[in-house]
Amino acid sequence: MNFQSNRIGQIPPYLFAEINKKKEKMMKAGVNIIDLGIGDPDLPTPKHIIDKLVEETKDPKNLKYPSFVGCTEFKQAVANFYWRQYQVKLDPDTEVLALIGSKEGIAHIVPTLIDPGDYVLVPDPSYPVYRMATLLANGQYYNMPMLKETDFKPDLHAIPAKILSEAKLMFLNYPGNPTSATVDVEFFNEAVEFSRKHNIPIAHDSAYNMVTFDGYKAPSILEVEGAKDLAVEFGSLSKTYNMTGFRIGYVVGNKNIIKALSIYKSNTDTGQLTPIQKAAAFALNSDQSCIAKHNKIYKERKTVMLEGLKTIGVEVSPPKGSFFIWAPVPTGYTSAGFVSSVMEQTGVILTPGNAFGPSGEGYFRISLSVPNERLYEAVNRIKEKLKIVIA
Ligand SMILES: *Cc1c(COP(=O)(O)O)cnc(C)c1O
C-alpha cells in the first residue's frame, strides 16, 4: 500500500538524499570520499555565538514556547544589520519575521501568496525549494533561464504575457546558488520596475549576502526605492556564521506579505527556540570579523580550485560571491555523466548542473566546503583517473 497524496507523488527524490545514499554505500566500501557536493560549510560556528547559546539555554523561561513572530532581540538585530549593511530602515515589528531557517520561509511563502494553478517565476538553475514548494502548493513554476550569455540573469522581457498574467510570485537569488552569479543594485531596480508593472511580488533569497570577495558588496533588493511596496528578502545566519544546524533565518520587507506569511506560520509552526534566536541576535550584533576570516578561507580555496580546473581544461572566471564554483563540464560529457564518472572513478562528489533546473545542463557545481589539500587531491584524482583530454 502506498499512502501519499498526488502532491507528494509528483515530487522527485531530494537530490542530496540520493547522492548521500550513494556516498554512504561508497564509504562502506572503503572509498576515501571528497564531498564537494552539499553546501554546508565545514568551518566551525564562532565560539562567542555558541557560548551565548549555552548561556541563554540555562534560563528556564527561554525554554517555553517562543513568540510566533520571533523574539524582539532577534528582530531588532536584523533591523540593525539592514541599517548597518544597506542603510535600509526596517520596523522590527512589522517588517521583520523570524524563520526556522530561511528554507522554511521560502517554502511557506509560496502557499501564502499563490492559489492552485497560479504561476511562480523561478530562476533556472536555482535552489530546488522554489520549484518543489510550488508543486506542493498545487501551483505551476515557470523556469526563467539563467544563461552565461546574460551573466546568469533572467531575461524578464522574454517571459510570455500569458504566464505573467497568471504569476503571483517571482523568486530571485543573488549571490546565486548554484551559479555564484552576482548583480549590482541596477539589476534590482529593473526587477522592481518590472514587477510593479506586472503586479508580481518578488521574493529575493539573499542566503549568500555576506559571502563575497574582492571588495564586492552584495546589494539588498530593499535598497531600491519603493521596493518595500512589492518585495521581501530572505536572509539566513546559516552561511554567514556557519550556523546551518541552528535553523535560524528571517524575511524582511513588505508588511502585507510578512503579515500573511506570519498567519500561515502561526498555524504551522511555533517559532524557533528562543536561545537560538538570542544567539543569532548576538551574532548579528557583535564583532563581525569572523565573516572576513571565513571569506578569506573561501577565497583561497576558490583560487586553488580554479587553478586546478584550468589543468583539466575547465575555465571559469572567479566568482564574486557564494562558496560555489559553477563550471562547464569537459567536452564530450553531460552533467550527469561527468558527475557520476567522477564519483565512481575518484570518490569526488560534485553536483550535476541539471539538478538545479534544465538550464543547468552542461554544468557542474563545486562547493568549496573542504580544506585546500583536499581540493588539490580532488583535482589530481580527476586528472589522473579521467584522463581528460584538453581540447
Ligand atoms: C542554504 C540556502 C538556503 C537555506 O538556508 P537556511 O537558512 O539554512 O534554511 C536558502 N537559499 C539558498 C539559495 C541556499 O543555498
The ligand as a Gaussian input file, in Angstrom:
#p B3LYP/6-31G(d) Opt

LIG

0 1
 C       21.440000      27.283000       2.025000
 C       20.421000      28.019000       1.245000
 C       19.202000      28.399000       1.823000
 C       18.726000      27.874000       3.153000
 O       19.303000      28.376000       4.222000
 P       18.740000      28.052000       5.667000
 O       18.573000      29.403000       6.277000
 O       19.769000      27.212000       6.318000
 O       17.431000      27.343000       5.551000
 C       18.334000      29.175000       1.100000
 N       18.621000      29.535000      -0.164000
 C       19.747000      29.165000      -0.764000
 C       19.989000      29.581000      -2.159000
 C       20.677000      28.380000      -0.088000
 O       21.775000      27.962000      -0.717000

